Amino acid sequence: MTLNRNQQEAPEDSAALGGEHMTQGEMIIEYLEHFGSITPFEAFRDLGITKLATRISEMRKAGMEFNKEYVTGKNRFGNPVTYMKYSLKE
């Protein structure tokens, strides 16, 4: 299965991110372990998850720890936008 982040392949032992029995939280964790970070756009494009911040909040309440970083870029019209990038705390 191609995961899409720059067309990289998912790990062979992956449960095929987005596979039948994975929760959205599990898909996010596996994505973070494979790619190191995730943004709301990547969550939607690669995993079909529209509420990344909500899932991260739920996992934080369950005891998981994440780093978060504000990233500034440009949208397709060239206007500046700011969004959050999450990674697992080490």
Summary of the structure (lengths in Angstrom):
residues: 90
radius of gyration: 13.3
end to end distance: 27.4
largest distance: 39.9
contacts: 220
relative contact order: 0.17
helix: 37%
strand: 23%
